[in-house]
Amino acid sequence: MENEASNNSSGWLFFVKVTFAIALAAMAVGIVMAPIDLLVKSYLGVCSLFLVSTTITLSKTLRDDHESRRFHNRISEARTQQLLKEYTE
């Protein structure tokens, strides 16, 4: 069975982290520099933090679900191979 794990390069991980930081900083600067009331800026800041938090939670949950299905499929495939091996002997 082939190894299905895909490892990301250190360059890609660096790129992803830097672009996330830039996007977060740009959003924060945009909110701070906006010509609006402090109450509205605070509201936008809290909503932005909540959006980032839920995005991270969603991506982790989807990844965990995908890995769980992949593991379950591997177990099913191993059981099938074992049954076929037993019946062919």
N, C-alpha and C positions, 0 to 999 in steps of 0.2 A: 504494500500500500504506500502510495507516495506521501511525502510530508506536505501537508496542506497549509502549514503555518507560514505566513508571509511576514517577514521582518522588515520594518521600515529602516531606511538608512539614517545615520545621524544627521545628515544634511537635511533630509525631509523633516525630521523631528524639530530641528532648529528653525526651519522655515515656518512650520505650523505654529510653534510657540511665539515666534517674533510677529507673525501676522496677526495672531490673536491679541497680543499686547498692543500692537499698533491700532487695531480696530477698537479695542477697549479705550485706549488713550484718546483716539479721535472722537469717540462718542462722548467721553467725559469733557473734553475741551469744547466740543460743540454745545453741550448743555450749559457749561459754565459761561461761555461767551455769548450765548443767545440773549437778545435784548428782551427778556421776559422777567416776570416777578420771581422772587426767591422761592415762593411757595410752589410755583409751577416747575422751577428748576429742580427742587427737591423731589417732587412727584415724578418727574422724568428720570431722575437719578435712581430712585427706588425701583421704578418699573424696569429700567435698564439692568440693574443688578438682578432682579427677579428673572428677567428674560435670559440672562447669561446662566444663572443657576439652573433654570429648568432645561435649557439647551444642553448643558453638561449632563444633567440627570437623564434626559431623553437619550442622548448618544450612548451613555454607559448602559442603560437598560436595553437598548436595541442590540448593542454588542454582546451583552450577556445572553440575551435570548438567542442570538445567532450562534454563539459558541455552544449553548446548551443543545440546540437542534443538531449541530454538527456532531457533538459527542454522542447524542442519542442515535444518530444515523450510523456512526461508526460501530456502536454496540450492536445494532440491528444487523449490520452487514457482517460482523464477526459471527453472530449467531447463525445467520444464514449459511455462511461458509462452513461452519462447524457441522450443521445439519447435512449439507450437501456432502461433506467429507464422510460423515457417518453412513449415509445411504449409498455412497458409491463403493464403500469397502465391502 
